[in-house]
Amino acid sequence: MKALILVAGYATRLHPLTLNKPKALLPIGGKPIIDYIIEQINTIDEIDEIFVVSNHKFADNFNQWAQNKNLNKKPIYVIDDGTMTEETRKGAIGDILYTINGKNIDDEVMIIAGDNFFTYSLNDYFNYYKKLNKDCICVKEYNNPELLKQMGVAELDKNNKVVSVVEKPKIPKSNTAIYATYIYTKDTVKLFKKYIDDGNNPDSPGYFVEWLYKTKDVFAYVIDGECYDIGTPEVYYSVCEKFAQN
């Protein structure tokens, strides 16, 4: 299995914090957000390579970060998608396909948004996926309609199979929010090309799930923990305060 960490956004809502530093390298509790993700990936023996997908503006920042030998239990490769501005970005799904094609990935993949700070176990999530051998998403219930409008929202059956997904719904049909951590089978990885070739939205990775569940079975893993999308300075400082070093 390969891990893809998506860090190619420009985080304009976090300016000035992210004018000269990518969001995934902002520190929480004394270390960059992405370090927490790497530590979780390192608990999964089956993952043999990690691809960090950056824009061109911040690729050097990630190359310097990747020199930290304490992280390198698995090979880490920084992928430069060649974009320099918010207007020219490929979108998350565009970057996924760019990496699949560029690295000839023909394997299962775990895809994680590099701006998510979370406390649940990726290894537990992976074990759930292996038990089913089906595409899986991460979900958690929230009773906050305004928050749900900013996320992907899923409806599940009694077996946690996805029966509907709407990305950023105007009126959420459930309180089940999707977080940007996905595990896809080898066969599904091949479908990213079809998704893009058919003219679908290349932006948020949730749009791929919205398309995929109509074609294949997708199951939901209910997380036991927290996940924070570091989207604004207010959220960032709140998380920093909550998880400050003791």
C-alpha positions as CSV (number, residue, x, y, z in Angstrom):
1,M,0.0,0.0,0.0
2,K,1.1,3.6,-0.7
3,A,0.2,6.6,1.3
4,L,-0.5,10.0,-0.3
5,I,-0.5,13.1,1.8
6,L,-2.1,16.1,0.1
7,V,-0.4,19.4,0.9
8,A,-0.6,21.3,-2.4
9,G,-3.2,23.9,-1.2
10,Y,-2.2,27.6,-0.6
11,A,-4.2,28.1,2.6
12,T,-5.1,31.6,1.8
13,R,-7.6,31.8,4.8
14,L,-4.6,31.3,7.1
15,H,-2.6,34.3,5.8
16,P,-0.3,35.7,7.1
17,L,0.7,32.4,8.8
18,T,1.0,30.6,5.5
19,L,2.4,33.3,3.3
20,N,5.9,31.7,3.4
21,K,5.2,28.4,5.1
22,P,2.8,25.6,4.0
23,K,-0.1,24.8,6.4
24,A,1.1,21.2,7.0
25,L,4.3,22.5,8.5
26,L,2.7,24.8,11.0
27,P,3.6,23.5,14.5
28,I,1.1,22.1,17.1
29,G,2.5,20.9,20.4
30,G,6.1,21.6,19.3
31,K,6.1,19.7,15.9
32,P,4.6,20.2,12.4
33,I,1.0,18.9,11.7
34,I,2.4,16.5,9.1
35,D,4.7,14.8,11.6
36,Y,1.6,13.5,13.5
37,I,0.3,12.0,10.2
38,I,3.7,10.4,9.4
39,E,3.8,8.9,12.9
40,Q,0.4,7.3,12.4
41,I,1.3,6.0,8.9
42,N,4.4,4.4,10.5
43,T,2.2,2.2,12.6
44,I,0.9,0.4,9.4
45,D,3.5,-2.2,8.2
46,E,1.8,-2.7,4.9
47,I,2.5,0.9,3.8
48,D,5.9,0.9,2.0
49,E,6.1,4.4,0.5
50,I,4.8,7.8,1.4
51,F,4.2,10.5,-1.3
52,V,3.8,14.1,-0.1
53,V,2.1,16.0,-2.9
54,S,3.0,19.7,-2.8
55,N,2.7,22.7,-5.1
56,H,5.8,24.2,-6.6
57,K,5.8,27.2,-4.2
58,F,6.3,25.1,-1.1
59,A,8.1,22.0,-2.5
60,D,11.4,23.1,-1.2
61,N,10.0,23.5,2.3
62,F,8.8,19.9,2.2
63,N,12.1,18.6,0.8
64,Q,13.9,20.2,3.7
65,W,11.4,18.8,6.1
66,A,11.8,15.3,4.6
67,Q,15.5,15.3,5.5
68,N,14.5,14.7,9.2
69,K,15.9,11.1,9.6
70,N,13.7,10.6,12.7
71,L,10.7,10.4,10.4
72,N,12.1,8.2,7.8
73,K,10.9,4.7,8.9
74,K,9.4,4.5,5.4
75,P,10.7,6.2,2.2
76,I,9.2,9.7,1.8
77,Y,9.0,11.3,-1.6
78,V,8.0,14.9,-2.2
79,I,5.9,15.4,-5.4
80,D,6.0,18.9,-7.0
81,D,2.8,19.4,-9.0
82,G,4.3,22.4,-10.7
83,T,1.7,25.0,-9.7
84,M,2.5,28.4,-8.1
85,T,-0.9,30.0,-7.4
86,E,-4.4,29.4,-6.1
87,E,-5.7,30.0,-9.6
88,T,-3.5,27.4,-11.3
89,R,-3.7,24.6,-8.7
90,K,-4.7,21.2,-9.9
91,G,-7.2,20.4,-7.1
92,A,-6.8,17.6,-4.7
93,I,-8.2,14.9,-7.1
94,G,-6.0,16.4,-9.9
95,D,-3.0,16.0,-7.6
96,I,-3.9,12.4,-6.7
97,L,-4.1,11.5,-10.4
98,Y,-0.9,13.4,-11.1
99,T,0.9,11.3,-8.5
100,I,-0.7,8.0,-9.6
101,N,0.4,8.7,-13.2
102,G,3.9,10.1,-12.3
103,K,4.8,7.3,-10.0
104,N,3.0,4.5,-11.9
105,I,1.1,3.5,-8.7
106,D,-0.7,0.2,-9.2
107,D,-1.5,-0.6,-5.6
108,E,-3.9,0.1,-2.7
109,V,-3.7,3.7,-1.5
110,M,-4.3,5.6,1.7
111,I,-5.0,9.3,1.0
112,I,-4.9,11.9,3.8
113,A,-5.3,15.7,3.7
114,G,-2.1,17.1,5.1
115,D,-4.0,19.9,7.0
116,N,-6.0,17.5,9.2
117,F,-4.8,17.1,12.8
118,F,-6.4,14.0,14.3
119,T,-6.2,11.7,17.3
120,Y,-7.8,8.5,16.0
121,S,-5.7,5.5,15.1
122,L,-4.9,5.0,11.4
123,N,-3.9,1.4,12.2
124,D,-7.4,0.7,13.5
125,Y,-8.8,2.2,10.4
126,F,-6.5,0.1,8.2
127,N,-7.6,-3.0,10.0
128,Y,-11.2,-2.2,9.4
129,Y,-10.4,-1.8,5.7
130,K,-8.5,-5.1,5.6
131,K,-11.4,-7.0,7.2
132,L,-13.8,-5.7,4.5
133,N,-11.4,-5.4,1.6
134,K,-13.6,-2.6,0.3
135,D,-13.1,1.2,-0.2
136,C,-13.4,3.0,3.1
137,I,-14.0,6.5,4.3
138,C,-13.7,8.0,7.8
139,V,-16.8,9.5,9.5
140,K,-18.0,11.0,12.7
141,E,-21.4,12.2,13.8
142,Y,-21.8,16.0,14.5
143,N,-24.9,17.8,15.5
144,N,-23.8,21.1,14.0
145,P,-25.6,21.8,10.7
146,E,-23.4,24.8,9.8
147,L,-20.3,22.7,10.2
148,L,-21.8,19.9,8.2
149,K,-22.5,22.3,5.3
150,Q,-18.7,22.8,5.0
151,M,-18.0,19.0,4.8
152,G,-18.9,15.9,3.0
153,V,-22.0,14.3,4.5
154,A,-22.8,10.6,4.2
155,E,-25.9,8.5,4.8
156,L,-25.1,4.9,5.9
157,D,-27.1,1.7,6.1
158,K,-27.1,-0.6,9.2
159,N,-23.8,-2.2,8.1
160,N,-22.1,1.2,7.6
161,K,-22.3,0.9,3.8
162,V,-22.5,4.3,2.2
163,V,-25.9,4.9,0.5
164,S,-25.5,8.6,-0.3
165,V,-22.8,11.3,-0.2
166,V,-23.1,15.0,-0.8
167,E,-20.0,17.2,-0.7
168,K,-20.7,20.6,1.1
169,P,-24.5,20.1,1.1
170,K,-26.8,23.2,1.4
171,I,-29.2,21.0,3.5
172,P,-27.4,18.1,5.2
173,K,-29.4,14.8,5.0
174,S,-27.6,13.3,8.0
175,N,-25.2,14.3,10.8
176,T,-22.5,11.9,9.6
177,A,-19.5,14.0,8.5
178,I,-16.7,12.6,6.3
179,Y,-13.1,13.4,7.1
180,A,-10.4,13.5,4.4
181,T,-8.7,10.2,5.1
182,Y,-9.6,7.5,2.5
183,I,-8.4,4.0,1.7
184,Y,-9.0,2.7,-1.8
185,T,-8.4,-0.7,-3.4
186,K,-6.1,-1.3,-6.2
187,D,-9.0,-1.5,-8.7
188,T,-10.4,1.8,-7.5
189,V,-7.1,3.6,-7.9
190,K,-7.5,3.0,-11.7
191,L,-10.8,4.9,-11.6
192,F,-9.3,8.3,-10.8
193,K,-8.3,8.6,-14.5
194,K,-11.9,7.9,-15.6
195,Y,-13.2,10.4,-13.0
196,I,-11.1,13.2,-14.4
197,D,-11.5,12.1,-18.1
198,D,-15.3,12.3,-17.6
199,G,-15.0,16.0,-16.7
200,N,-15.8,15.7,-13.0
201,N,-14.7,18.2,-10.3
202,P,-11.0,17.8,-9.6
203,D,-11.1,19.9,-6.4
204,S,-12.1,18.3,-3.0
205,P,-11.3,14.6,-2.6
206,G,-14.9,14.2,-1.3
207,Y,-16.2,14.7,-4.8
208,F,-14.6,11.4,-5.8
209,V,-16.4,9.6,-3.0
210,E,-19.7,11.2,-4.1
211,W,-19.1,9.7,-7.5
212,L,-17.6,6.4,-6.4
213,Y,-20.3,5.1,-4.1
214,K,-22.7,5.0,-7.1
215,T,-20.3,2.6,-8.9
216,K,-18.8,0.5,-6.1
217,D,-19.5,-0.4,-2.5
218,V,-18.0,2.1,-0.1
219,F,-18.0,1.6,3.7
220,A,-17.5,4.0,6.6
221,Y,-15.2,3.7,9.5
222,V,-16.5,5.6,12.5
223,I,-13.6,7.3,14.2
224,D,-12.8,7.0,17.9
225,G,-11.1,10.3,18.4
226,E,-11.0,13.9,17.1
227,C,-10.2,15.4,13.8
228,Y,-9.6,19.1,13.1
229,D,-9.5,20.8,9.7
230,I,-6.9,23.6,10.3
231,G,-8.7,26.0,8.0
232,T,-8.6,29.4,9.8
233,P,-6.3,31.1,12.3
234,E,-9.0,30.7,15.0
235,V,-9.1,26.9,14.6
236,Y,-5.3,26.7,14.4
237,Y,-4.8,28.7,17.6
238,S,-7.6,26.8,19.4
239,V,-6.0,23.4,18.5
240,C,-2.6,24.7,19.5
241,E,-3.9,25.7,22.9
242,K,-5.7,22.4,23.4
243,F,-2.7,20.3,22.5
244,A,0.1,22.4,23.9
245,Q,3.1,20.6,25.2
246,N,2.8,19.8,28.9
